[in-house]
């Protein structure tokens, strides 16, 4: 396994703050999100922001994003994402049952917390769509919401509860996964960049890594936001944009929720991890930019007391924000499967905010494809060649 950097120990690059089976990320209302996104993108503290720059790749991504933001696209994509998410949930449960592999999996569901009645009404509509897909969802008023997590002080009009959602501690999951892979003979090469490829007769023969060829029978590109750069060396086109997300973790929170939640209006995810509490959010489309924007972090911090009045902005003073770059495809669907150009090359990238959530099922599907098995899902919507030029 060759990676540009070691796995994140303080968070997950997917940006959903350790949440599993994020039913709220299934594109149930994509067309309406375009108008909301246009409103948000002019405010640097908003949940969604595009850093202004002249970039033809960004223009292409925006055009494809607009083309994909249709009711028909939602209708086709939502059932597949539901099935993949539930399959991943089952895999997480199976992994958590392995001896010595405790990564803090909690199966108590998720609350979409709404400060206003307007937001609650909109989430209630989303709950209807979720139930139509077979995803349980319950609309709760303020009193019912408080009863679901009585140790927490809330300032909300109500919530929508998704009981099938789970959460975990990404650092513990990655550490346990790495240890198990090493035990089984997997060799990692950290900070090793693929600088070229050797191909022959429609097959990849070797990847050039730090001046030496690494030969293999099969190759998988799963480089996150750096996948387009790696794939372009092979003549493959992936219109992925890097979407930066931030998180801050309180080691001694004033209150500790029992459930993970999302601040609906602020789009901030809240995840209890043992005795710590993580707040994560924002989607900043700004290229492969690895700097911390304090304005974006301030937007997260300011949202917390509005929903959790026992907390103060001062609670976050001195906390170093973590950030990650999510690989965001324009149509909200990952690239998964074999390429048409090379017989022994697969792609497994572009999971956006669902990276951690869909990781187990992605691994299962890629393993099956490499073994010659027929995928148990129709993956045509996820074709690596769907945006080929």
N, C-alpha and C positions, 0 to 999 in steps of 0.2 A: 504494500500500500504506500503510495507516494503522495505526500501532502505538502502544500506550501507552508503550512504552519501546524504546530501541535493543536489538538482539539481544545476548544474553549473550556477552561476549568471553572470559570465564573459565570457561565451563561450558555446560551445556545444560539447559534448563528441564525436559526430560523426566526427568532424574534418573538415567539409566542410564550416566552418566559417559563418554559418547563411544562406547558400544557399538552395533554394528549387527547386525541379525538376532538379537535376544536370544531364542533358542529357549527359554531358561529362564523367560521371562515369559509364554509361552503357557500358559493356565490348565489345566494338566494335573491339578491336584489341588486345585481350589478348595474343595470341601466340607471337607477337612481343615484348610485354612487358616483357616477361621472359628474353630475351637477354639484354634488357635495364636495367632491375632490377639487373641482375648479374653484369653489368658494374657499376651501382650506388652503390651497397652494400659494395664495398671496400673503398668508400669515406665517412668519417663520416659527411661531410657537404652536402652530396647529398640528393635529395628528399626521397630516400629509403635506409634504413640501417638496417642490422641485427646485433645485438650485439653478438659477438662470445661467445658461451657457449656450454657446453655439456648438452643437454636436449633432451631425447627421444621424448618428445611431440613436440618439435620444428622440429625434424627430420621427424616425421610423417606428420606434417603440411606442410613442404616443399615438401615431396613426393606427398601428395594429391594436393598441389598447382600446381606442375608440371603436374600431371595427368589431372587436370581440365583446363589447359591452352591450349585449342584446339579450332580450328575453329568451330567444331561441338558443343562444349559447349557454345560458343558465340551465335551461331545460335539459340540454344534452349532457352538461358537465356535472351537475349536482348529484345525480345517482351514482356516477362513477366515483366521485370524491367521497360520497357517503360510504360506499362499499370498501374503498381503500382505507378510510379512516377506521372503520369498525374492524377490518382485518388487522390493522396495526394495533388496535387496542387489545385484541386477542393475543397478539404476539407479545406485547408488553406484559400482559398477565402471565404468559408462559415463561418469559424471561425472569420475571420477579419470583417465580417459584423455584428457580435453580438454586442449589445450595451455595451460600456465600455471595449471592448477587442481589444485595438489598440496595435499591436506588430510590427508596422512599415513595413508591407508587401509592397514591391515595385515590380511591374510587368513590368520591362523594359528590361528583358533579361540579357544575360551574353556574355562577349567577351573573347574568347581564344586568348590572346595577344602573338604574335610570333615575337621574335627579329630577326630571320634569315629566309631567303627564304626557306631553307630546312625544318624548322619546319612548316612554313606556308603550304608548299606542302603536308606534312604529315597530317596536320590538315584538309586540303582540302579533302584528301581521307576519313578522318573520317566523314567530313560533308556529303560526298556522301553516306556513310553507314547510317548515321543518317536520311537522306532524304528517303532512301529506307525503313526505319522503320516508316516513316510518321512524323518524327521530323523535323520541319523547321530549316534550317541552311544556312547562307549566308557567302560566302568567300569575305572578304574586303581587299583592298590594304591599304597602309599606310594613304593615303589621306582620303579614305572613313572611315577608323577606327577613325581618328581624328575628322571627322565631326560628328560621332555618339556621341562623348562626348567632345565638344569643350572647356570645362573648364579645360581639363586635358592636360598636356604636356607629349608627348609620344616619345619613341625611339623604334619603332617597324617596321618590314617589312610589317605587316598586321595583320589580325585577322579573326576568324570565329565567327559570331554572332549567338547565339541561342536565338531567341526572346521569347520563352516560359518560360525560366528560370526566377526565382524570387529570392528575398532575403528578410531577416527580421532580427530583433534584438532578438537573442535567450534569453537574460535575461528578456526582456519584455514579450516574449511569455511564458516562464516558470513561471514567476510571475503571469501573468494573468490566466494561466491554473491551477496553484495551488489554486488561490483564488476561481475560479469557482468550482473546485472539492470540496473544503472545504464547499462552500455554498451549494453544493448538498449532503453533508453528508459524504464525504470521510474522512477517518481517516489516517493520516500519522504517521509512527513511524520512526523517523530519527535515524541514527547511531545504527540500530538494526540488528544484524547479525543472519541469519538462521544457526543454529549449528546442526540441525538434523531434521529427519522426522519421522512421525508415519504413517505406511502404514498397510493396511488390505484388503486382497482379491482383489488385483489389483486396489486398490484405495488409494489415499493419504488422511489420516484422519486429520493430523495436521502438522504444521511446528513448530519446537522448536525454539523459539526466546527469547534470554536472560533468559533462564531457565523456560519458560512457554510455553505450547502448544497453538498455534493459529489455531483453527479449522475453516474449511470452506467447502462449497460444491464443489467449483472449485478453482484450483490453477494455477497461471501463473508464470513461471520463466522468468524474463526479467531483469537480473542482469548485463547486459553489459559484460565487460571483466571478471567479476567474476562469470559469469554463469556456466562455466565448473566446478568450485569448488562446487557450489551449486548442480548442476545436478549429479555430481559424487556420492554424498551422497545417491542418489536414483538409482545408478547403470547405469546411462545414460552417454554416451560418446559424448562430444562435442570437436572436435579438433580446438578450437578457440585460436588464439594468440592475445595478447594485442598489438595494434599498436599505439604507442604514437605520438601525434601531438601537435604542439605548436602554439600559436598565440600571437601577440603583437598589442595593440590598441593605436593609436595616438589620443589624445584628441583634439589637435589643428593642424590638418594636413596642410601642405603647400598648397595643392590643394585637393579638394574633388570631386571624380568621381561621376557621376550620375548613372553609371552602376556598377554592380559587375563584376569581371574579374578573370582570372587565367593566371599567367605567365606560358606559356606553357612549356618552357624548364626547368624552375626552379620548376614547380609544386607548386606554391604559390598562394593561393586564396586571393583575395582582396575584402572586403565587406564594403561599406559605411553604417554606422548605425547612422542615425540622422546626427549630426555634427561631429561624430567620424569616424575613418577609421581603419579597422582591417585587418591585414596581418596574414594569417595562413597557415601552411603546414607541411611537412615532414611525413614520415611513418617510425617509428623506432620500429622494432620488438625486444623487449628487455625484455619480461616477464612483470609481475605485478610490475614494477619498477616505483616508484613515485618520482623520482628525476629529476631535470632539467639539461639537458646536454647543456652547453653553446656553444659547437661546433655546435649542431643542430640549435640552435637559431641564431647563427652567419650566417649560410647558408641562412636563411630567410632574415635577415637584409641586407646582401650583395647583394641580388638579386634586392632589391627595386630600387636603383638608375639606374640600367641597363635598366629598363623599364620606370620608372618615373624619368627622369633626374632632375626634380625640387627638388627631395628629396635627403637627405644626410643620411649616416649611423649614423651620430651624432644625428639625429632626434630621435633615439630610445634609447639614453643614459638615464639611470635611469628608464626605463619602465620595470616593473616586467612581465616577460613572464608567460602566462597561459598555462597549458597543460592538455590534456585529454587522456584517454586510450580507443581506439576504439576496439570493439570486432570483430576481423578479421577472417572470416571463410576461409578455403583453396580454396573454389570454388567461392568466391565472392557473395554468396547468403545467405540470412538470414535463420534461423531456425524458422519456423512459422507454428503452428498448434498443434494438439493433438499428444501425444506420444502413441506408441502401447503398452507400458508397463503398463501405468496407465490410467484408463478410464476418470479421472477428472483432468488431468494435461496437460497444454499447454505450449509451449515454444514460446517466442517472443524475439529473441536475435540474435546476429551475423550480424548486419546491416553494420558493417565496417564504411566506410566514408559516408554512406547514412542514418545514424540514424535519424537526424532531418528531412531529406527529406521524409522518408518513415514512420515517426511516426504516422501521422493521419490515413493513410490507414491501418497500422498495428493494431491500436486500433480498427478501424471499423471491420476488419476481425476477430480479436480475440473476440470482442463483439458478432459478428454473430455466431461464432463457439460455444461460451458458451451458446448462446440462442438456439442452434440446427438448425440454418439456414445453407443452402448450400452456400459455398463461391462463390462469383461471378467470381473468377478467379480459374484456375487450379493451385493448390498449390503443386502439386506432386514434383516439383523441390525443394521445400522449406521444405520437410519433415524433422521433427526433428530426425527421425531415419535413415536418409540416410547414416550416417557414424557410425552406431551402430556396435559394435564388436560382 
